[in-house]
Amino acid sequence: MNLEFHPAAAAELEAAVKDGVRFGRGLGLRLRLEVARVALLLSDTPNIGEPIVGACRRFPLSGFPFSIIYSLDGDVLRVLAIAHKRRSPEYWMKRQESGG
């Protein structure tokens, strides 16, 4: 399975990593490693995420207040958002139309 990040999802990840770095204690690196771990898991077993809207699914990150929002398109797993749990739900929905 191929993995693609929507540009806005990649920007969300970088912003969250920078926030983690500001707090110290290796949080930025730990967040990046957790996203990589979950992305690999989803690539191997893409249907384990919770179905949410249309063809989109959500999978929470362990130890962080974020979830990966993704969709499947053939052999491509598209990460649409690195969504903070306190952010407005479904703000990322237009991203599924614009692809990666």
Backbone as a chain_set.jsonl record, in Angstrom:
{"seq": "MNLEFHPAAAAELEAAVKDGVRFGRGLGLRLRLEVARVALLLSDTPNIGEPIVGACRRFPLSGFPFSIIYSLDGDVLRVLAIAHKRRSPEYWMKRQESGG", "coords": {"N": [[0.842, -1.173, 0.0], [0.567, 2.172, -0.873], [1.483, 5.273, 0.598], [0.227, 8.485, 1.034], [0.475, 11.877, 1.928], [-1.767, 14.478, 2.355], [-1.026, 17.825, 1.448], [-1.833, 19.733, 3.402], [-2.184, 18.109, 5.639], [0.419, 17.253, 6.054], [1.52, 19.717, 6.739], [0.122, 20.19, 9.111], [1.179, 18.156, 10.705], [3.88, 18.97, 10.859], [3.577, 21.414, 12.213], [2.537, 20.513, 14.642], [4.681, 18.959, 15.534], [6.611, 20.968, 15.87], [5.385, 22.403, 17.941], [5.544, 20.436, 19.894], [8.317, 20.292, 20.214], [8.798, 22.749, 21.357], [7.804, 22.336, 23.895], [9.639, 20.623, 24.837], [11.432, 17.753, 26.176], [11.562, 15.823, 24.173], [9.151, 15.582, 22.818], [8.348, 16.358, 20.215], [9.829, 14.667, 18.495], [8.894, 12.195, 19.441], [6.212, 12.379, 18.695], [6.447, 12.446, 15.884], [7.543, 9.875, 15.469], [5.425, 8.301, 16.406], [3.405, 8.898, 14.545], [4.61, 7.809, 12.263], [4.697, 5.112, 13.058], [1.937, 4.496, 13.259], [1.125, 5.046, 10.646], [2.476, 3.031, 9.243], [1.235, 0.779, 10.38], [-1.418, 1.234, 9.508], [-1.01, 1.047, 6.779], [-0.544, -1.647, 6.517], [-2.876, -2.785, 7.572], [-5.433, -1.429, 6.627], [-8.185, -1.143, 7.167], [-8.65, -0.959, 9.876], [-9.144, 1.422, 11.12], [-11.579, 3.661, 12.557], [-14.631, 4.012, 10.901], [-15.805, 7.124, 9.672], [-16.832, 9.524, 8.075], [-18.31, 9.237, 4.969], [-15.975, 7.691, 2.912], [-13.954, 7.946, 4.673], [-11.734, 7.388, 7.439], [-10.757, 7.151, 10.912], [-7.984, 7.089, 13.096], [-6.655, 6.902, 16.275], [-3.774, 8.528, 17.734], [-1.404, 7.159, 19.887], [-0.866, 8.374, 23.105], [-0.997, 11.046, 22.435], [-3.002, 13.961, 21.686], [-4.178, 13.607, 19.13], [-5.547, 12.424, 16.025], [-5.19, 10.339, 13.159], [-6.63, 11.077, 10.145], [-7.882, 9.455, 7.405], [-8.188, 8.152, 4.032], [-8.993, 5.556, 1.698], [-7.9, 4.683, -1.508], [-7.947, 2.58, -3.856], [-4.822, 1.169, -4.01], [-3.75, 3.146, -2.475], [-3.23, 4.874, 0.472], [-4.469, 7.669, 1.792], [-3.506, 10.249, 3.794], [-5.416, 12.552, 5.246], [-5.607, 14.37, 7.3], [-3.963, 15.419, 10.297], [-5.448, 15.4, 12.932], [-6.292, 17.399, 15.64], [-7.859, 16.569, 18.665], [-9.446, 18.5, 19.833], [-10.075, 20.282, 17.888], [-12.354, 21.683, 15.494], [-14.697, 19.321, 14.377], [-14.454, 17.517, 11.321], [-13.334, 19.554, 9.763], [-11.551, 19.109, 7.788], [-12.766, 17.985, 5.598], [-13.04, 18.863, 2.866], [-10.627, 18.238, 1.811], [-10.615, 15.618, 0.903], [-11.639, 15.772, -1.586], [-9.721, 17.125, -3.034], [-7.576, 15.476, -3.237], [-4.114, 14.378, -2.964]], "CA": [[0.0, 0.0, 0.0], [1.294, 3.439, -0.942], [1.046, 6.265, 1.568], [0.332, 9.87, 0.579], [-0.008, 12.891, 2.851], [-2.277, 15.725, 1.79], [-0.108, 18.885, 1.891], [-2.3, 20.348, 4.654], [-1.914, 17.155, 6.722], [1.863, 17.336, 6.31], [1.736, 20.98, 7.455], [-0.382, 19.989, 10.474], [2.158, 17.344, 11.42], [5.06, 19.793, 11.148], [3.207, 22.384, 13.251], [2.415, 19.782, 15.904], [6.041, 18.59, 15.94], [7.238, 22.189, 16.385], [4.792, 22.653, 19.257], [6.133, 19.452, 20.807], [9.706, 20.681, 20.471], [8.735, 23.883, 22.293], [7.56, 21.817, 25.237], [10.817, 19.859, 25.24], [11.313, 16.347, 26.541], [11.502, 14.95, 23.014], [7.771, 15.363, 22.359], [8.258, 16.476, 18.761], [10.335, 13.419, 17.913], [7.974, 11.114, 19.798], [5.024, 12.513, 17.841], [6.81, 12.015, 14.516], [7.681, 8.417, 15.495], [4.09, 7.712, 16.56], [2.737, 9.017, 13.239], [5.233, 6.812, 11.386], [4.252, 3.79, 13.51], [0.535, 4.31, 12.89], [1.051, 5.001, 9.185], [2.883, 1.675, 8.853], [0.145, -0.098, 10.801], [-2.557, 1.444, 8.603], [-0.635, 0.523, 5.459], [-0.681, -3.104, 6.567], [-4.261, -3.147, 7.912], [-6.086, -0.131, 6.467], [-9.581, -1.087, 7.6], [-8.794, -0.976, 11.334], [-9.592, 2.728, 11.601], [-13.015, 3.845, 12.764], [-15.306, 4.74, 9.805], [-16.41, 8.354, 10.183], [-17.653, 10.216, 7.086], [-18.043, 8.709, 3.636], [-14.94, 6.66, 2.869], [-12.877, 8.349, 5.59], [-11.566, 6.662, 8.698], [-9.967, 7.842, 11.934], [-7.226, 6.22, 13.986], [-6.005, 7.773, 17.26], [-2.365, 8.368, 18.046], [-1.201, 6.802, 21.29], [-0.109, 9.324, 23.901], [-1.134, 12.396, 21.905], [-4.408, 14.303, 21.44], [-4.37, 13.672, 17.685], [-5.922, 11.237, 15.258], [-4.93, 10.378, 11.721], [-7.821, 10.938, 9.314], [-7.379, 8.941, 6.128], [-9.104, 7.466, 3.127], [-8.365, 4.551, 0.835], [-8.214, 4.793, -2.932], [-7.187, 1.48, -4.45], [-3.683, 0.806, -3.167], [-3.216, 4.377, -1.888], [-3.781, 5.341, 1.732], [-4.27, 9.115, 1.813], [-3.653, 10.914, 5.084], [-6.077, 13.827, 4.984], [-5.421, 15.301, 8.413], [-3.466, 15.052, 11.617], [-6.496, 16.201, 13.56], [-6.311, 17.543, 17.095], [-9.18, 16.163, 19.159], [-10.22, 19.673, 20.237], [-10.373, 21.113, 16.725], [-13.686, 21.458, 14.936], [-14.759, 18.067, 13.62], [-14.691, 17.503, 9.875], [-12.783, 20.73, 9.086], [-10.665, 18.599, 6.738], [-13.552, 17.233, 4.607], [-12.788, 19.26, 1.479], [-9.354, 17.652, 1.366], [-10.815, 14.362, 0.203], [-11.936, 16.107, -2.985], [-8.543, 17.658, -3.711], [-6.517, 14.473, -3.327], [-2.896, 14.634, -2.213]], "C": [[0.89, 1.241, 0.0], [0.667, 4.442, 0.015], [1.273, 7.656, 0.998], [-0.228, 10.786, 1.654], [-0.552, 14.059, 2.049], [-1.326, 16.824, 2.275], [-0.539, 19.552, 3.201], [-2.066, 19.421, 5.844], [-0.432, 17.167, 7.073], [2.189, 18.612, 7.082], [1.247, 20.873, 8.899], [0.609, 19.187, 11.306], [3.368, 18.191, 11.794], [4.762, 20.814, 12.238], [3.12, 21.704, 14.619], [3.784, 19.36, 16.426], [6.755, 19.807, 16.523], [6.687, 22.548, 17.756], [5.387, 21.696, 20.284], [7.557, 19.796, 21.174], [9.737, 21.835, 21.474], [8.542, 23.415, 23.73], [8.703, 20.947, 25.734], [10.531, 18.387, 25.459], [11.129, 15.414, 25.342], [10.109, 14.72, 22.452], [7.626, 15.43, 20.849], [8.698, 15.193, 18.066], [9.388, 12.26, 18.217], [6.698, 11.18, 18.963], [5.318, 12.026, 16.431], [6.931, 10.487, 14.449], [6.318, 7.728, 15.624], [3.308, 7.798, 15.253], [3.311, 7.984, 12.275], [4.771, 5.402, 11.757], [2.811, 3.515, 13.058], [0.378, 4.247, 11.372], [1.44, 3.616, 8.662], [1.796, 0.659, 9.203], [-1.044, 0.019, 9.853], [-2.249, 0.947, 7.193], [-0.815, -0.981, 5.389], [-2.124, -3.543, 6.778], [-5.144, -1.897, 7.832], [-7.516, -0.042, 7.001], [-9.755, -1.072, 9.119], [-9.245, 0.363, 11.905], [-11.105, 2.79, 11.701], [-13.623, 4.581, 11.565], [-15.969, 5.995, 10.376], [-17.339, 9.014, 9.176], [-17.303, 9.674, 5.706], [-17.036, 7.58, 3.698], [-13.79, 6.959, 3.833], [-12.91, 7.558, 6.887], [-10.675, 7.475, 9.626], [-9.254, 6.788, 12.778], [-6.466, 7.113, 14.962], [-4.515, 7.472, 17.412], [-2.231, 8.095, 19.533], [-0.356, 7.869, 21.99], [-0.195, 10.766, 23.444], [-2.608, 12.688, 21.631], [-4.724, 14.477, 19.956], [-4.871, 12.338, 17.157], [-5.473, 11.439, 13.822], [-6.267, 10.151, 11.03], [-7.319, 10.523, 7.937], [-8.496, 8.342, 5.294], [-8.297, 6.489, 2.284], [-8.832, 4.774, -0.593], [-7.365, 3.762, -3.647], [-6.064, 1.081, -3.521], [-3.014, 2.029, -2.542], [-3.974, 4.699, -0.606], [-3.434, 6.819, 1.815], [-4.523, 9.665, 3.21], [-4.19, 12.309, 4.789], [-5.837, 14.844, 6.076], [-4.707, 14.617, 9.569], [-4.304, 15.94, 12.539], [-6.386, 16.206, 15.081], [-7.733, 17.264, 17.57], [-10.042, 17.339, 19.59], [-10.559, 20.591, 19.077], [-11.75, 20.765, 16.192], [-13.711, 20.169, 14.129], [-15.035, 18.335, 12.141], [-14.204, 18.75, 9.145], [-12.002, 20.331, 7.832], [-11.433, 18.003, 5.554], [-13.288, 17.619, 3.152], [-11.497, 18.669, 0.935], [-9.55, 16.349, 0.62], [-11.141, 14.591, -1.256], [-10.681, 16.52, -3.747], [-7.401, 16.671, -3.818], [-5.288, 14.87, -2.547], [-2.058, 15.608, -2.907]], "O": [[1.841, 1.34, 0.775], [-0.548, 4.448, 0.211], [2.368, 7.976, 0.535], [-1.281, 10.508, 2.227], [0.126, 14.574, 1.16], [-0.861, 16.761, 3.413], [0.31, 19.898, 4.023], [-1.779, 19.893, 6.944], [-0.065, 17.1, 8.246], [3.034, 18.597, 7.977], [1.883, 21.403, 9.809], [0.85, 19.501, 12.472], [3.833, 18.132, 12.933], [5.606, 21.057, 13.101], [3.573, 22.251, 15.625], [4.023, 19.398, 17.633], [7.427, 19.7, 17.549], [7.441, 22.955, 18.64], [5.697, 22.094, 21.408], [7.967, 19.614, 22.321], [10.609, 21.884, 22.342], [9.057, 24.027, 24.666], [8.742, 20.573, 26.906], [9.527, 17.85, 24.991], [10.589, 14.318, 25.495], [9.895, 13.773, 21.694], [6.873, 14.655, 20.259], [8.023, 14.697, 17.165], [9.113, 11.437, 17.344], [6.163, 10.144, 18.567], [4.53, 11.279, 15.85], [6.476, 9.872, 13.484], [6.092, 6.683, 15.013], [2.611, 6.849, 14.896], [2.556, 7.345, 11.542], [4.485, 4.589, 10.878], [2.507, 2.439, 12.543], [-0.429, 3.465, 10.871], [0.805, 3.094, 7.746], [1.481, -0.219, 8.4], [-1.613, -0.992, 9.444], [-3.146, 0.475, 6.493], [-1.186, -1.529, 4.352], [-2.551, -4.558, 6.227], [-5.557, -1.367, 8.863], [-7.999, 1.06, 7.259], [-10.881, -1.162, 9.608], [-9.683, 0.431, 13.053], [-11.818, 2.06, 11.013], [-13.17, 5.679, 11.24], [-16.612, 5.945, 11.425], [-18.546, 9.056, 9.411], [-16.134, 9.655, 5.32], [-17.217, 6.62, 4.447], [-12.762, 6.282, 3.798], [-13.962, 7.125, 7.358], [-9.94, 8.363, 9.193], [-9.819, 5.751, 13.126], [-5.712, 7.988, 14.537], [-4.064, 6.339, 17.246], [-2.887, 8.745, 20.346], [0.729, 8.22, 21.526], [0.473, 11.63, 24.013], [-3.382, 11.766, 21.371], [-5.454, 15.393, 19.576], [-4.653, 11.281, 17.75], [-5.388, 12.566, 13.335], [-6.953, 9.163, 11.29], [-6.434, 11.165, 7.372], [-9.591, 8.065, 5.784], [-7.075, 6.594, 2.179], [-10.011, 5.02, -0.847], [-6.216, 4.023, -4.003], [-6.305, 0.698, -2.376], [-1.856, 1.966, -2.129], [-5.202, 4.784, -0.6], [-2.263, 7.188, 1.898], [-5.629, 9.554, 3.739], [-3.519, 13.135, 4.17], [-5.858, 16.049, 5.822], [-4.831, 13.412, 9.783], [-3.925, 17.062, 12.874], [-6.387, 15.156, 15.722], [-8.698, 17.685, 16.932], [-11.259, 17.192, 19.705], [-11.264, 21.583, 19.264], [-12.25, 19.664, 16.422], [-12.841, 19.947, 13.287], [-15.758, 19.264, 11.781], [-14.618, 18.989, 8.011], [-11.822, 21.142, 6.924], [-10.809, 17.554, 4.592], [-13.317, 16.747, 2.283], [-11.304, 18.609, -0.28], [-8.724, 16.001, -0.223], [-10.943, 13.7, -2.082], [-10.579, 16.298, -4.953], [-6.369, 16.976, -4.416], [-5.386, 15.617, -1.573], [-0.981, 15.952, -2.421]]}, "num_chains": 1, "name": "protein.A"}
